[in-house]
Amino acid sequence: MQNIYDNPVFFDGYSRLREKTDNANDLFETPALMGLLPDLAGCAVLDLGCGMGDHCAEYVRRGAAKVVGIDISEKMLAAARERNGGPRIEYLRLPMEQLGALDGPFDVVASSLAIHYVADYAGLAANVFRLLKPGGVFAFSQEHPLTSCFTTGERWTKNEKGEKVFANISNYSVDGERLTEWMVEGVRKYHRTFSTVVNTLVDAGFAVERLVEPVPDAEMRRAYPRHADLVHKPDFLLVRARRPR
Ligand SMILES: C[S@@+](CC[C@H](N)C(=O)[O-])C[C@H]1O[C@@H](n2cnc3c(N)ncnc32)[C@H](O)[C@@H]1O
């Protein structure tokens, strides 16, 4: 497992990205994730890859009785404790690969843009299933499979004005590790096809209830033209699954 968020160059770059007021997480991904969550009043919530804890704090604002945020990165957790601490939130340094060390039960397990860093998705799904109460919800976002599949070459075909006209897709059907350059070289993520994403959850015992691929509508495209290319290829996939009663 890789702890790239503790790389100082990566951490600085990522922090700057998230500070931009028009970042895609805040505009498209987080609202979609919040839209998949049940009423959190009185709930115990686990956040996988909680990062700087913004979502943990939001779960408390939405009435959660207890929130546990886990992350592999010391730097992200230090920022979380400083910015988004509170009596109802516990932050733990724990890789998602070691969820077996955690006890539940939780009403909701949520995760925002972290699961694509885990190689053993089936193992993760089995652990989340175990940690959830019957009827509990697993809601997560991940890099969209049409984005995570990328291996080499140009990501986009552009016209003579330099505008993106087609996304270039390669190796979609090949699940597994992808090494990409994002802030630094050698960032390791894992691509999985739609069928792997969904069927792995079904095999773990989940009922898959909803998929969301957020893209800007016409008004958002006018307000945030730099995100207009999401219309051709979404960057995010969100899933809500439930442990049956
Ligand atoms: C894109 S950030 C998202 C942070 C937060 N969920 C948010 O949306 O603001 C991904 C987070 O996943 C964490 N992460 C990556 N691999 C992990 C692993 N194997 N176990 C636990 N956390 C991991 C990173 O340290 C980072 O904080």
The ligand as a Tripos MOL2 file, in Angstrom:
@<TRIPOS>MOLECULE
LIG
   27    29     1     0     0
SMALL
NO_CHARGES

@<TRIPOS>ATOM
      1 C1         -8.5350   12.2070   -2.4870 C.3       1 LIG1
      2 S1         -8.2190   12.1140   -0.7670 S.3       1 LIG1
      3 C2         -9.8680   12.2690   -0.1530 C.3       1 LIG1
      4 C3         -9.9360   12.7320    1.2630 C.3       1 LIG1
      5 C4        -11.3480   12.9030    1.8130 C.3       1 LIG1
      6 N1        -12.1070   11.6810    1.7410 N.3       1 LIG1
      7 C5        -12.0770   13.9950    1.0800 C.2       1 LIG1
      8 O1        -12.8780   13.6950    0.2020 O.co2     1 LIG1
      9 O2        -11.8480   15.1700    1.3510 O.co2     1 LIG1
     10 C6         -7.8680   10.3790   -0.5270 C.3       1 LIG1
     11 C7         -7.5390   10.0140    0.9090 C.3       1 LIG1
     12 O3         -7.4080    8.5900    0.9920 O.3       1 LIG1
     13 C8         -6.3200    8.2880    1.8440 C.3       1 LIG1
     14 N2         -5.8180    6.9520    1.5510 N.ar      1 LIG1
     15 C9         -5.1770    6.5340    0.4330 C.ar      1 LIG1
     16 N3         -4.8560    5.2390    0.5250 N.ar      1 LIG1
     17 C10        -5.3310    4.8180    1.7200 C.ar      1 LIG1
     18 C11        -5.3380    3.5640    2.3990 C.ar      1 LIG1
     19 N4         -4.8010    2.4930    1.8410 N.pl3     1 LIG1
     20 N5         -5.9320    3.4860    3.6090 N.ar      1 LIG1
     21 C12        -6.4820    4.5980    4.1940 C.ar      1 LIG1
     22 N6         -6.5020    5.8100    3.6180 N.ar      1 LIG1
     23 C13        -5.9450    5.9110    2.3870 C.ar      1 LIG1
     24 C14        -5.3080    9.3760    1.5590 C.3       1 LIG1
     25 O4         -4.3390    9.4930    2.5690 O.3       1 LIG1
     26 C15        -6.2170   10.5860    1.4190 C.3       1 LIG1
     27 O5         -6.4040   11.2360    2.6480 O.3       1 LIG1
@<TRIPOS>BOND
     1     1     2 1
     2     2     3 1
     3     2    10 1
     4     3     4 1
     5     4     5 1
     6     5     6 1
     7     5     7 1
     8     7     8 2
     9     7     9 1
    10    10    11 1
    11    11    12 1
    12    11    26 1
    13    12    13 1
    14    13    14 1
    15    13    24 1
    16    14    15 ar
    17    14    23 ar
    18    15    16 ar
    19    16    17 ar
    20    17    18 ar
    21    17    23 ar
    22    18    19 1
    23    18    20 ar
    24    20    21 ar
    25    21    22 ar
    26    22    23 ar
    27    24    25 1
    28    24    26 1
    29    26    27 1
@<TRIPOS>SUBSTRUCTURE
     1 LIG1         1 GROUP 0 **** ****
